[in-house]
Amino acid sequence: LTITLFLLATTCLIWAGQVQALIRFHCAQLVTERLDPLVTPGVVSPHLHQVIGGVRL
């Protein structure tokens, strides 16, 4: 039983390290920018942000 729990925990940790996330919306995209004022204020961000569907920005 201990070996089984160890193998299960190890497998879960290996899978958790390989997760990538993506959210997809079917609406108009306003802009794609390398801008993140909270994480990297005043410089180019290492990742992208897409503004989608907003009209009052």
mmCIF file as Biopython writes it, N, C-alpha, C and O atoms, coordinates in Angstrom:
data_model
#
loop_
_atom_site.group_PDB
_atom_site.id
_atom_site.type_symbol
_atom_site.label_atom_id
_atom_site.label_alt_id
_atom_site.label_comp_id
_atom_site.label_asym_id
_atom_site.label_entity_id
_atom_site.label_seq_id
_atom_site.pdbx_PDB_ins_code
_atom_site.Cartn_x
_atom_site.Cartn_y
_atom_site.Cartn_z
_atom_site.occupancy
_atom_site.B_iso_or_equiv
_atom_site.auth_seq_id
_atom_site.auth_asym_id
_atom_site.pdbx_PDB_model_num
ATOM 1   N N  . LEU A ? 1  ? 0.827   -1.204 0.000   1.0 0.0 1  A 1 
ATOM 2   C CA . LEU A ? 1  ? 0.000   0.000  0.000   1.0 0.0 1  A 1 
ATOM 3   C C  . LEU A ? 1  ? 0.867   1.261  0.000   1.0 0.0 1  A 1 
ATOM 4   O O  . LEU A ? 1  ? 0.551   2.225  -0.698  1.0 0.0 1  A 1 
ATOM 5   N N  . THR A ? 2  ? 1.943   1.265  0.767   1.0 0.0 2  A 1 
ATOM 6   C CA . THR A ? 2  ? 2.827   2.431  0.830   1.0 0.0 2  A 1 
ATOM 7   C C  . THR A ? 2  ? 3.496   2.683  -0.510  1.0 0.0 2  A 1 
ATOM 8   O O  . THR A ? 2  ? 3.619   3.830  -0.941  1.0 0.0 2  A 1 
ATOM 9   N N  . ILE A ? 3  ? 3.929   1.612  -1.174  1.0 0.0 3  A 1 
ATOM 10  C CA . ILE A ? 3  ? 4.545   1.741  -2.495  1.0 0.0 3  A 1 
ATOM 11  C C  . ILE A ? 3  ? 3.534   2.312  -3.486  1.0 0.0 3  A 1 
ATOM 12  O O  . ILE A ? 3  ? 3.883   3.176  -4.289  1.0 0.0 3  A 1 
ATOM 13  N N  . THR A ? 4  ? 2.297   1.848  -3.442  1.0 0.0 4  A 1 
ATOM 14  C CA . THR A ? 4  ? 1.255   2.324  -4.350  1.0 0.0 4  A 1 
ATOM 15  C C  . THR A ? 4  ? 1.001   3.811  -4.145  1.0 0.0 4  A 1 
ATOM 16  O O  . THR A ? 4  ? 0.899   4.554  -5.121  1.0 0.0 4  A 1 
ATOM 17  N N  . LEU A ? 5  ? 0.898   4.258  -2.905  1.0 0.0 5  A 1 
ATOM 18  C CA . LEU A ? 5  ? 0.690   5.678  -2.630  1.0 0.0 5  A 1 
ATOM 19  C C  . LEU A ? 5  ? 1.882   6.511  -3.087  1.0 0.0 5  A 1 
ATOM 20  O O  . LEU A ? 5  ? 1.711   7.610  -3.614  1.0 0.0 5  A 1 
ATOM 21  N N  . PHE A ? 6  ? 3.084   5.988  -2.887  1.0 0.0 6  A 1 
ATOM 22  C CA . PHE A ? 6  ? 4.285   6.679  -3.338  1.0 0.0 6  A 1 
ATOM 23  C C  . PHE A ? 6  ? 4.291   6.823  -4.856  1.0 0.0 6  A 1 
ATOM 24  O O  . PHE A ? 6  ? 4.582   7.900  -5.376  1.0 0.0 6  A 1 
ATOM 25  N N  . LEU A ? 7  ? 3.973   5.750  -5.563  1.0 0.0 7  A 1 
ATOM 26  C CA . LEU A ? 7  ? 3.938   5.806  -7.026  1.0 0.0 7  A 1 
ATOM 27  C C  . LEU A ? 7  ? 2.847   6.754  -7.521  1.0 0.0 7  A 1 
ATOM 28  O O  . LEU A ? 7  ? 3.060   7.485  -8.487  1.0 0.0 7  A 1 
ATOM 29  N N  . LEU A ? 8  ? 1.696   6.750  -6.878  1.0 0.0 8  A 1 
ATOM 30  C CA . LEU A ? 8  ? 0.616   7.655  -7.250  1.0 0.0 8  A 1 
ATOM 31  C C  . LEU A ? 8  ? 1.029   9.109  -7.040  1.0 0.0 8  A 1 
ATOM 32  O O  . LEU A ? 8  ? 0.803   9.950  -7.910  1.0 0.0 8  A 1 
ATOM 33  N N  . ALA A ? 9  ? 1.624   9.406  -5.905  1.0 0.0 9  A 1 
ATOM 34  C CA . ALA A ? 9  ? 2.069   10.769 -5.615  1.0 0.0 9  A 1 
ATOM 35  C C  . ALA A ? 9  ? 3.153   11.213 -6.590  1.0 0.0 9  A 1 
ATOM 36  O O  . ALA A ? 9  ? 3.126   12.347 -7.068  1.0 0.0 9  A 1 
ATOM 37  N N  . THR A ? 10 ? 4.092   10.344 -6.886  1.0 0.0 10 A 1 
ATOM 38  C CA . THR A ? 10 ? 5.160   10.662 -7.831  1.0 0.0 10 A 1 
ATOM 39  C C  . THR A ? 10 ? 4.600   10.920 -9.221  1.0 0.0 10 A 1 
ATOM 40  O O  . THR A ? 10 ? 5.008   11.873 -9.885  1.0 0.0 10 A 1 
ATOM 41  N N  . THR A ? 11 ? 3.681   10.094 -9.664  1.0 0.0 11 A 1 
ATOM 42  C CA . THR A ? 11 ? 3.058   10.272 -10.976 1.0 0.0 11 A 1 
ATOM 43  C C  . THR A ? 11 ? 2.316   11.599 -11.050 1.0 0.0 11 A 1 
ATOM 44  O O  . THR A ? 11 ? 2.418   12.307 -12.052 1.0 0.0 11 A 1 
ATOM 45  N N  . CYS A ? 12 ? 1.574   11.942 -10.011 1.0 0.0 12 A 1 
ATOM 46  C CA . CYS A ? 12 ? 0.836   13.213 -9.990  1.0 0.0 12 A 1 
ATOM 47  C C  . CYS A ? 12 ? 1.786   14.402 -10.047 1.0 0.0 12 A 1 
ATOM 48  O O  . CYS A ? 12 ? 1.507   15.382 -10.739 1.0 0.0 12 A 1 
ATOM 49  N N  . LEU A ? 13 ? 2.897   14.330 -9.334  1.0 0.0 13 A 1 
ATOM 50  C CA . LEU A ? 13 ? 3.867   15.426 -9.357  1.0 0.0 13 A 1 
ATOM 51  C C  . LEU A ? 13 ? 4.518   15.576 -10.725 1.0 0.0 13 A 1 
ATOM 52  O O  . LEU A ? 13 ? 4.768   16.695 -11.173 1.0 0.0 13 A 1 
ATOM 53  N N  . ILE A ? 14 ? 4.791   14.471 -11.384 1.0 0.0 14 A 1 
ATOM 54  C CA . ILE A ? 14 ? 5.377   14.530 -12.727 1.0 0.0 14 A 1 
ATOM 55  C C  . ILE A ? 14 ? 4.391   15.162 -13.697 1.0 0.0 14 A 1 
ATOM 56  O O  . ILE A ? 14 ? 4.774   16.020 -14.493 1.0 0.0 14 A 1 
ATOM 57  N N  . TRP A ? 15 ? 3.129   14.752 -13.644 1.0 0.0 15 A 1 
ATOM 58  C CA . TRP A ? 15 ? 2.110   15.323 -14.532 1.0 0.0 15 A 1 
ATOM 59  C C  . TRP A ? 15 ? 1.883   16.800 -14.240 1.0 0.0 15 A 1 
ATOM 60  O O  . TRP A ? 15 ? 1.690   17.587 -15.166 1.0 0.0 15 A 1 
ATOM 61  N N  . ALA A ? 16 ? 1.901   17.184 -12.983 1.0 0.0 16 A 1 
ATOM 62  C CA . ALA A ? 16 ? 1.653   18.577 -12.606 1.0 0.0 16 A 1 
ATOM 63  C C  . ALA A ? 16 ? 2.732   19.499 -13.160 1.0 0.0 16 A 1 
ATOM 64  O O  . ALA A ? 16 ? 2.451   20.660 -13.456 1.0 0.0 16 A 1 
ATOM 65  N N  . GLY A ? 17 ? 3.939   19.014 -13.305 1.0 0.0 17 A 1 
ATOM 66  C CA . GLY A ? 17 ? 5.019   19.823 -13.850 1.0 0.0 17 A 1 
ATOM 67  C C  . GLY A ? 17 ? 4.922   20.036 -15.343 1.0 0.0 17 A 1 
ATOM 68  O O  . GLY A ? 17 ? 5.658   20.856 -15.890 1.0 0.0 17 A 1 
ATOM 69  N N  . GLN A ? 18 ? 4.035   19.323 -16.022 1.0 0.0 18 A 1 
ATOM 70  C CA . GLN A ? 18 ? 3.929   19.413 -17.471 1.0 0.0 18 A 1 
ATOM 71  C C  . GLN A ? 18 ? 2.638   20.083 -17.929 1.0 0.0 18 A 1 
ATOM 72  O O  . GLN A ? 18 ? 2.289   19.998 -19.106 1.0 0.0 18 A 1 
ATOM 73  N N  . VAL A ? 19 ? 1.930   20.739 -17.033 1.0 0.0 19 A 1 
ATOM 74  C CA . VAL A ? 19 ? 0.640   21.345 -17.368 1.0 0.0 19 A 1 
ATOM 75  C C  . VAL A ? 19 ? 0.849   22.687 -18.049 1.0 0.0 19 A 1 
ATOM 76  O O  . VAL A ? 19 ? 1.677   23.489 -17.617 1.0 0.0 19 A 1 
ATOM 77  N N  . GLN A ? 20 ? 0.097   22.929 -19.114 1.0 0.0 20 A 1 
ATOM 78  C CA . GLN A ? 20 ? 0.048   24.228 -19.771 1.0 0.0 20 A 1 
ATOM 79  C C  . GLN A ? 20 ? -1.412  24.618 -19.900 1.0 0.0 20 A 1 
ATOM 80  O O  . GLN A ? 20 ? -2.268  23.762 -20.122 1.0 0.0 20 A 1 
ATOM 81  N N  . ALA A ? 21 ? -1.702  25.893 -19.763 1.0 0.0 21 A 1 
ATOM 82  C CA . ALA A ? 21 ? -3.096  26.343 -19.770 1.0 0.0 21 A 1 
ATOM 83  C C  . ALA A ? 21 ? -3.373  27.243 -20.967 1.0 0.0 21 A 1 
ATOM 84  O O  . ALA A ? 21 ? -2.498  27.980 -21.422 1.0 0.0 21 A 1 
ATOM 85  N N  . LEU A ? 22 ? -4.591  27.173 -21.466 1.0 0.0 22 A 1 
ATOM 86  C CA . LEU A ? 22 ? -5.034  28.015 -22.570 1.0 0.0 22 A 1 
ATOM 87  C C  . LEU A ? 22 ? -6.520  28.263 -22.402 1.0 0.0 22 A 1 
ATOM 88  O O  . LEU A ? 22 ? -7.296  27.332 -22.182 1.0 0.0 22 A 1 
ATOM 89  N N  . ILE A ? 23 ? -6.913  29.528 -22.507 1.0 0.0 23 A 1 
ATOM 90  C CA . ILE A ? 23 ? -8.330  29.888 -22.495 1.0 0.0 23 A 1 
ATOM 91  C C  . ILE A ? 23 ? -8.646  30.478 -23.860 1.0 0.0 23 A 1 
ATOM 92  O O  . ILE A ? 23 ? -7.930  31.359 -24.336 1.0 0.0 23 A 1 
ATOM 93  N N  . ARG A ? 24 ? -9.698  30.006 -24.484 1.0 0.0 24 A 1 
ATOM 94  C CA . ARG A ? 24 ? -10.045 30.483 -25.824 1.0 0.0 24 A 1 
ATOM 95  C C  . ARG A ? 24 ? -11.468 31.021 -25.821 1.0 0.0 24 A 1 
ATOM 96  O O  . ARG A ? 24 ? -12.390 30.366 -25.336 1.0 0.0 24 A 1 
ATOM 97  N N  . PHE A ? 25 ? -11.639 32.231 -26.371 1.0 0.0 25 A 1 
ATOM 98  C CA . PHE A ? 25 ? -12.942 32.871 -26.484 1.0 0.0 25 A 1 
ATOM 99  C C  . PHE A ? 25 ? -13.249 33.113 -27.955 1.0 0.0 25 A 1 
ATOM 100 O O  . PHE A ? 25 ? -12.339 33.377 -28.741 1.0 0.0 25 A 1 
ATOM 101 N N  . HIS A ? 26 ? -14.513 33.027 -28.333 1.0 0.0 26 A 1 
ATOM 102 C CA . HIS A ? 26 ? -14.926 33.282 -29.711 1.0 0.0 26 A 1 
ATOM 103 C C  . HIS A ? 26 ? -15.572 34.659 -29.792 1.0 0.0 26 A 1 
ATOM 104 O O  . HIS A ? 26 ? -16.793 34.771 -29.901 1.0 0.0 26 A 1 
ATOM 105 N N  . CYS A ? 27 ? -14.755 35.706 -29.737 1.0 0.0 27 A 1 
ATOM 106 C CA . CYS A ? 27 ? -15.242 37.076 -29.879 1.0 0.0 27 A 1 
ATOM 107 C C  . CYS A ? 27 ? -14.103 37.936 -30.418 1.0 0.0 27 A 1 
ATOM 108 O O  . CYS A ? 27 ? -12.979 37.462 -30.581 1.0 0.0 27 A 1 
ATOM 109 N N  . ALA A ? 28 ? -14.403 39.199 -30.690 1.0 0.0 28 A 1 
ATOM 110 C CA . ALA A ? 28 ? -13.437 40.082 -31.342 1.0 0.0 28 A 1 
ATOM 111 C C  . ALA A ? 28 ? -12.230 40.366 -30.443 1.0 0.0 28 A 1 
ATOM 112 O O  . ALA A ? 28 ? -12.373 40.671 -29.259 1.0 0.0 28 A 1 
ATOM 113 N N  . GLN A ? 29 ? -11.058 40.259 -31.029 1.0 0.0 29 A 1 
ATOM 114 C CA . GLN A ? 29 ? -9.819  40.566 -30.315 1.0 0.0 29 A 1 
ATOM 115 C C  . GLN A ? 29 ? -9.467  42.018 -30.582 1.0 0.0 29 A 1 
ATOM 116 O O  . GLN A ? 29 ? -9.380  42.428 -31.740 1.0 0.0 29 A 1 
ATOM 117 N N  . LEU A ? 30 ? -9.262  42.808 -29.528 1.0 0.0 30 A 1 
ATOM 118 C CA . LEU A ? 30 ? -8.927  44.213 -29.692 1.0 0.0 30 A 1 
ATOM 119 C C  . LEU A ? 30 ? -7.435  44.423 -29.891 1.0 0.0 30 A 1 
ATOM 120 O O  . LEU A ? 30 ? -7.024  45.191 -30.760 1.0 0.0 30 A 1 
ATOM 121 N N  . VAL A ? 31 ? -6.623  43.744 -29.089 1.0 0.0 31 A 1 
ATOM 122 C CA . VAL A ? 31 ? -5.184  43.968 -29.167 1.0 0.0 31 A 1 
ATOM 123 C C  . VAL A ? 31 ? -4.443  42.786 -28.523 1.0 0.0 31 A 1 
ATOM 124 O O  . VAL A ? 31 ? -4.958  42.131 -27.617 1.0 0.0 31 A 1 
ATOM 125 N N  . THR A ? 32 ? -3.228  42.535 -29.011 1.0 0.0 32 A 1 
ATOM 126 C CA . THR A ? 32 ? -2.304  41.589 -28.386 1.0 0.0 32 A 1 
ATOM 127 C C  . THR A ? 32 ? -1.043  42.370 -28.051 1.0 0.0 32 A 1 
ATOM 128 O O  . THR A ? 32 ? -0.407  42.933 -28.942 1.0 0.0 32 A 1 
ATOM 129 N N  . GLU A ? 33 ? -0.680  42.409 -26.792 1.0 0.0 33 A 1 
ATOM 130 C CA . GLU A ? 33 ? 0.451   43.233 -26.354 1.0 0.0 33 A 1 
ATOM 131 C C  . GLU A ? 33 ? 1.364   42.464 -25.416 1.0 0.0 33 A 1 
ATOM 132 O O  . GLU A ? 33 ? 0.919   41.585 -24.678 1.0 0.0 33 A 1 
ATOM 133 N N  . ARG A ? 34 ? 2.633   42.801 -25.452 1.0 0.0 34 A 1 
ATOM 134 C CA . ARG A ? 34 ? 3.604   42.305 -24.470 1.0 0.0 34 A 1 
ATOM 135 C C  . ARG A ? 34 ? 3.700   43.343 -23.355 1.0 0.0 34 A 1 
ATOM 136 O O  . ARG A ? 34 ? 4.740   43.968 -23.150 1.0 0.0 34 A 1 
ATOM 137 N N  . LEU A ? 35 ? 2.589   43.508 -22.642 1.0 0.0 35 A 1 
ATOM 138 C CA . LEU A ? 35 ? 2.485   44.524 -21.608 1.0 0.0 35 A 1 
ATOM 139 C C  . LEU A ? 35 ? 1.894   43.901 -20.353 1.0 0.0 35 A 1 
ATOM 140 O O  . LEU A ? 35 ? 0.832   43.281 -20.408 1.0 0.0 35 A 1 
ATOM 141 N N  . ASP A ? 36 ? 2.564   44.060 -19.238 1.0 0.0 36 A 1 
ATOM 142 C CA . ASP A ? 36 ? 2.045   43.587 -17.957 1.0 0.0 36 A 1 
ATOM 143 C C  . ASP A ? 36 ? 2.508   44.559 -16.879 1.0 0.0 36 A 1 
ATOM 144 O O  . ASP A ? 36 ? 3.567   44.366 -16.282 1.0 0.0 36 A 1 
ATOM 145 N N  . PRO A ? 37 ? 1.715   45.611 -16.622 1.0 0.0 37 A 1 
ATOM 146 C CA . PRO A ? 37 ? 2.149   46.655 -15.688 1.0 0.0 37 A 1 
ATOM 147 C C  . PRO A ? 37 ? 2.293   46.184 -14.241 1.0 0.0 37 A 1 
ATOM 148 O O  . PRO A ? 37 ? 2.944   46.861 -13.444 1.0 0.0 37 A 1 
ATOM 149 N N  . LEU A ? 38 ? 1.707   45.050 -13.885 1.0 0.0 38 A 1 
ATOM 150 C CA . LEU A ? 38 ? 1.851   44.549 -12.517 1.0 0.0 38 A 1 
ATOM 151 C C  . LEU A ? 38 ? 3.125   43.735 -12.331 1.0 0.0 38 A 1 
ATOM 152 O O  . LEU A ? 38 ? 3.804   43.860 -11.312 1.0 0.0 38 A 1 
ATOM 153 N N  . VAL A ? 39 ? 3.446   42.902 -13.318 1.0 0.0 39 A 1 
ATOM 154 C CA . VAL A ? 39 ? 4.608   42.014 -13.195 1.0 0.0 39 A 1 
ATOM 155 C C  . VAL A ? 39 ? 5.888   42.700 -13.662 1.0 0.0 39 A 1 
ATOM 156 O O  . VAL A ? 39 ? 6.914   42.626 -12.987 1.0 0.0 39 A 1 
ATOM 157 N N  . THR A ? 40 ? 5.831   43.371 -14.820 1.0 0.0 40 A 1 
ATOM 158 C CA . THR A ? 40 ? 7.005   44.039 -15.385 1.0 0.0 40 A 1 
ATOM 159 C C  . THR A ? 40 ? 6.638   45.465 -15.783 1.0 0.0 40 A 1 
ATOM 160 O O  . THR A ? 40 ? 6.503   45.743 -16.974 1.0 0.0 40 A 1 
ATOM 161 N N  . PRO A ? 41 ? 6.472   46.377 -14.824 1.0 0.0 41 A 1 
ATOM 162 C CA . PRO A ? 41 ? 6.056   47.744 -15.148 1.0 0.0 41 A 1 
ATOM 163 C C  . PRO A ? 41 ? 7.122   48.507 -15.935 1.0 0.0 41 A 1 
ATOM 164 O O  . PRO A ? 41 ? 8.296   48.515 -15.565 1.0 0.0 41 A 1 
ATOM 165 N N  . GLY A ? 42 ? 6.698   49.143 -17.016 1.0 0.0 42 A 1 
ATOM 166 C CA . GLY A ? 42 ? 7.585   49.999 -17.789 1.0 0.0 42 A 1 
ATOM 167 C C  . GLY A ? 42 ? 8.510   49.300 -18.759 1.0 0.0 42 A 1 
ATOM 168 O O  . GLY A ? 42 ? 9.297   49.963 -19.434 1.0 0.0 42 A 1 
ATOM 169 N N  . VAL A ? 43 ? 8.444   47.972 -18.852 1.0 0.0 43 A 1 
ATOM 170 C CA . VAL A ? 43 ? 9.296   47.242 -19.797 1.0 0.0 43 A 1 
ATOM 171 C C  . VAL A ? 43 ? 8.459   46.226 -20.567 1.0 0.0 43 A 1 
ATOM 172 O O  . VAL A ? 43 ? 7.313   45.950 -20.213 1.0 0.0 43 A 1 
ATOM 173 N N  . VAL A ? 44 ? 9.046   45.681 -21.615 1.0 0.0 44 A 1 
ATOM 174 C CA . VAL A ? 44 ? 8.367   44.669 -22.418 1.0 0.0 44 A 1 
ATOM 175 C C  . VAL A ? 44 ? 8.223   43.391 -21.592 1.0 0.0 44 A 1 
ATOM 176 O O  . VAL A ? 44 ? 9.179   42.938 -20.962 1.0 0.0 44 A 1 
ATOM 177 N N  . SER A ? 45 ? 7.037   42.824 -21.601 1.0 0.0 45 A 1 
ATOM 178 C CA . SER A ? 45 ? 6.752   41.615 -20.824 1.0 0.0 45 A 1 
ATOM 179 C C  . SER A ? 45 ? 7.259   40.373 -21.558 1.0 0.0 45 A 1 
ATOM 180 O O  . SER A ? 45 ? 7.266   40.357 -22.789 1.0 0.0 45 A 1 
ATOM 181 N N  . PRO A ? 46 ? 7.680   39.340 -20.840 1.0 0.0 46 A 1 
ATOM 182 C CA . PRO A ? 46 ? 8.120   38.105 -21.495 1.0 0.0 46 A 1 
ATOM 183 C C  . PRO A ? 46 ? 6.961   37.232 -21.980 1.0 0.0 46 A 1 
ATOM 184 O O  . PRO A ? 46 ? 7.188   36.173 -22.566 1.0 0.0 46 A 1 
ATOM 185 N N  . HIS A ? 47 ? 5.721   37.669 -21.740 1.0 0.0 47 A 1 
ATOM 186 C CA . HIS A ? 47 ? 4.562   36.900 -22.191 1.0 0.0 47 A 1 
ATOM 187 C C  . HIS A ? 47 ? 3.522   37.848 -22.788 1.0 0.0 47 A 1 
ATOM 188 O O  . HIS A ? 47 ? 3.610   39.064 -22.613 1.0 0.0 47 A 1 
ATOM 189 N N  . LEU A ? 48 ? 2.542   37.288 -23.489 1.0 0.0 48 A 1 
ATOM 190 C CA . LEU A ? 48 ? 1.518   38.079 -24.174 1.0 0.0 48 A 1 
ATOM 191 C C  . LEU A ? 48 ? 0.241   38.183 -23.362 1.0 0.0 48 A 1 
ATOM 192 O O  . LEU A ? 48 ? -0.109  37.281 -22.602 1.0 0.0 48 A 1 
ATOM 193 N N  . HIS A ? 49 ? -0.453  39.310 -23.541 1.0 0.0 49 A 1 
ATOM 194 C CA . HIS A ? 49 ? -1.812  39.475 -23.041 1.0 0.0 49 A 1 
ATOM 195 C C  . HIS A ? 49 ? -2.679  39.862 -24.225 1.0 0.0 49 A 1 
ATOM 196 O O  . HIS A ? 49 ? -2.280  40.688 -25.046 1.0 0.0 49 A 1 
ATOM 197 N N  . GLN A ? 50 ? -3.861  39.272 -24.319 1.0 0.0 50 A 1 
ATOM 198 C CA . GLN A ? 50 ? -4.815  39.623 -25.364 1.0 0.0 50 A 1 
ATOM 199 C C  . GLN A ? 50 ? -6.027  40.267 -24.712 1.0 0.0 50 A 1 
ATOM 200 O O  . GLN A ? 50 ? -6.609  39.717 -23.777 1.0 0.0 50 A 1 
ATOM 201 N N  . VAL A ? 51 ? -6.406  41.445 -25.217 1.0 0.0 51 A 1 
ATOM 202 C CA . VAL A ? 51 ? -7.624  42.101 -24.757 1.0 0.0 51 A 1 
ATOM 203 C C  . VAL A ? 51 ? -8.704  41.727 -25.753 1.0 0.0 51 A 1 
ATOM 204 O O  . VAL A ? 51 ? -8.598  42.015 -26.945 1.0 0.0 51 A 1 
ATOM 205 N N  . ILE A ? 52 ? -9.753  41.076 -25.245 1.0 0.0 52 A 1 
ATOM 206 C CA . ILE A ? 52 ? -10.777 40.506 -26.116 1.0 0.0 52 A 1 
ATOM 207 C C  . ILE A ? 52 ? -12.148 40.961 -25.665 1.0 0.0 52 A 1 
ATOM 208 O O  . ILE A ? 52 ? -12.508 40.812 -24.497 1.0 0.0 52 A 1 
ATOM 209 N N  . GLY A ? 53 ? -12.913 41.517 -26.590 1.0 0.0 53 A 1 
ATOM 210 C CA . GLY A ? 53 ? -14.319 41.800 -26.345 1.0 0.0 53 A 1 
ATOM 211 C C  . GLY A ? 53 ? -14.628 42.995 -25.478 1.0 0.0 53 A 1 
ATOM 212 O O  . GLY A ? 53 ? -15.803 43.253 -25.215 1.0 0.0 53 A 1 
ATOM 213 N N  . GLY A ? 54 ? -13.640 43.741 -25.018 1.0 0.0 54 A 1 
ATOM 214 C CA . GLY A ? 54 ? -13.920 44.914 -24.196 1.0 0.0 54 A 1 
ATOM 215 C C  . GLY A ? 54 ? -14.280 46.118 -25.048 1.0 0.0 54 A 1 
ATOM 216 O O  . GLY A ? 54 ? -13.734 46.293 -26.138 1.0 0.0 54 A 1 
ATOM 217 N N  . VAL A ? 55 ? -15.191 46.948 -24.565 1.0 0.0 55 A 1 
ATOM 218 C CA . VAL A ? 55 ? -15.566 48.150 -25.310 1.0 0.0 55 A 1 
ATOM 219 C C  . VAL A ? 55 ? -15.373 49.417 -24.479 1.0 0.0 55 A 1 
ATOM 220 O O  . VAL A ? 55 ? -15.452 50.518 -25.024 1.0 0.0 55 A 1 
ATOM 221 N N  . ARG A ? 56 ? -15.127 49.291 -23.198 1.0 0.0 56 A 1 
ATOM 222 C CA . ARG A ? 56 ? -14.993 50.469 -22.338 1.0 0.0 56 A 1 
ATOM 223 C C  . ARG A ? 56 ? -13.635 50.471 -21.629 1.0 0.0 56 A 1 
ATOM 224 O O  . ARG A ? 56 ? -13.565 50.564 -20.404 1.0 0.0 56 A 1 
ATOM 225 N N  . LEU A ? 57 ? -12.578 50.368 -22.402 1.0 0.0 57 A 1 
ATOM 226 C CA . LEU A ? 57 ? -11.240 50.339 -21.810 1.0 0.0 57 A 1 
ATOM 227 C C  . LEU A ? 57 ? -10.651 51.723 -21.774 1.0 0.0 57 A 1 
ATOM 228 O O  . LEU A ? 57 ? -9.525  51.903 -21.309 1.0 0.0 57 A 1 
#
